């Protein structure tokens, strides 16, 4: 077993060192500054990959994992990757990942690094997809995340990253499903927490029997949850007995409430989301006479707060059904909002002419999925480079880009800065998923003045 000095962590939270032959070696479970021994289980010409065997010199940032199911051992839960690293050090790793991606992939260096947005390290995960597996040999149902690098379901009894009231449901859920006739045909439960209630979406491959349905009703009453049933795709999800739902989250700083379905995309961490929305709007610095476009607007998480500050807001999303949902949410708000409209566009096939059709906006907010906003960024660059083709149209003076993937942020930032003529005036990380290697971030782009 080779001994290695760990020089850094990679984007997947693996320790990085070099063998005596000069090969890069990735060691899962090792931390920067440690000397370790490792078991190599994969070897290529230029690199090797292994797992931690022993820590010979320990990092001062190593901490005892809070969860009994975390680790490198067989059967360990694969939901978290960084519980052995101090939370503040996790933030530093994520910031380096963001900065490295911006520079190496986009040739962009932010003029200012924003203070990280962070919140509670535990009990933050209000959305999760839990696998369900009937294990005949054990005579029980397992409910939880997958084991590390495995298709098996971890034998989880608690989960400290889930809210305590949801973690406390894990064992009762195992007992409930184990007693159901459909225990072998229910592959997953998706949970979504709102401000007043928690919804559980049961994916079932076969119709549920009357006794199983009654068992779900009894569980809902006992534990104060909403059951939703999903016989096929996400669009088929419906409340048990078609009852009305009380699922929503609030953005009280703006007087906004957003009802949602448990299969809708909403942020995993509602506390961080509230701070994120506030800071994004502060960075955008919307004035009362400005028009703003919110690209990839979803249910209106940013659009509706923007409408409390701007003169006019346009929310753009790819799905006509989602646009209708956002429009419905607009009509439910108790707060008086500026004129706000939602439209459907294929944001992955945007062109400069299509961009110009949505009119001039003083500022943009962009919140794309992991694929990023390449087509939109390219359309903007094309429109700026060919102004004669779009008479009367002007580019936004400021863009705030909220990202869940530092690689696609860097790619798009490269277009905005090196082609479209913007400056990256600020960027920072958002610790939406503590103890994981997932990096969320936010960047600000300002239009450089043009020559007269």
C-alpha positions, 0 to 999 in steps of 0.5 A: 500500500503506497504512502502519499502526501495529499496536496489538495481536494478535487471537485468530487472531494477526493484527496489528490497526491502523486505516486513516486512514479509521478502519477496523480493519485485520487484517494477517497476519504483523504484530506489536504495536508495529510499523509496517508496510506491507500489501497489502489483499486484502479490504475491508468497510464496517467492516474490512479484511484484508491481509498483511504487505508490509514491516516499517518499524519492527520489534517487539523481540519479533520472532524468526527462525522456526525452521522453513524452511516457516513464512511468508507466501509461497506454499506456506508451511505453515499448521500454525503462526501465531506462530513469528515471535513470541518464545515468552514473548510468545506466552504473553502474547497467549494470556493476554490472549485468555483474559482478554478473552474472560472479561470481554467474553463472560462478564462474569467477572474472575478474582480471581487469574491463574495462572502459565502452564503451559508446556513445550518449544517444539519437538518437542512435538506427539505427535499430528498429522493429516498429509494425503497427496497424490499430485502427478502433475506432480511424480511424488511424494507429499507428506505434511504439513500444508496450505499456509496458507489452502489445500487444497494440501499443503505440501511439507514435509521437516522439522517442528520441532514434531513430535518429531525421530524423527517429523519424520525420518519425513516423507521416508521416508513420502513415498518409501514411499507414492510406491512403493505401488500405492495412492498416490492413494487414501490421503488421510491419515496420523494419527500418535499417539506413546506412551511406547514407540512411535509409531502411524501410522494410514493412511486408505485408500479402497480395499483395499491390495494384498499388495505394499503391505501388505508395504511397510508391514510392512517400513517398520514394522520399519525405523523402529520404528513401528506401522501401523494401517489405517483403511478407513472411519471412526475406529472401523474403525482396526485394527492391521496384521495385528491385532497387539497394540499397545504404545501407552500414556502414563503419569502416573508421579506417580500411578502411572497408565498409560493404553493408548489407540488412535491414533484416541482423543482424547488430549492433543497434548502429553504433557509439558504434559498431565502438568503439567496433571493435577498442577496441576488436582488441586492446584487442586481440593484433593481430600481423602480423604473427598470424592466427585468427579465428572469430567465429559467424562472420556474415557479417564480422564486426570483420573479415574484420578489423582483416584481416588488422592486422593478417597474416590470418583470418578464419570467421566461421558462421552457415549459408551458405548463410551468409558465401557467403554474407561475402565472397562477402563483402570481394571482395568489400573492397578497402583496401588490406587484409590478406588471409581471408576465410569464412566457414559454421559450425553448431556452436551449435553442435561443437565438439573437432574433428570438432574444430581441423579441422579448424586448429591452431589459435593464437587467437580467437574472439567470437561474439555469439547471445544471446544463447552464445557459449556453444558448442564451449567453451565445444569443446575447453575445451574437446580438451585441456583436451584430447590433444593426440586425436588431435595431432598438434592442439594447443588452442588459447593463447587469446580469446576476447568474445563479448556478448549480454547476461551476463548470457550466457557469465558467463556460457561460462566463467565458462567453459573457466576458470574452465575447459579449464584453461584460466584466465579472465584477463579483462571484461567490459560493452558496452552500446549499448542500453542506457535507456534499461536493455539490457547488452552487454559486452566484456571479455578477456581470456588468456591461463595459461602457462602449466607445462613443 
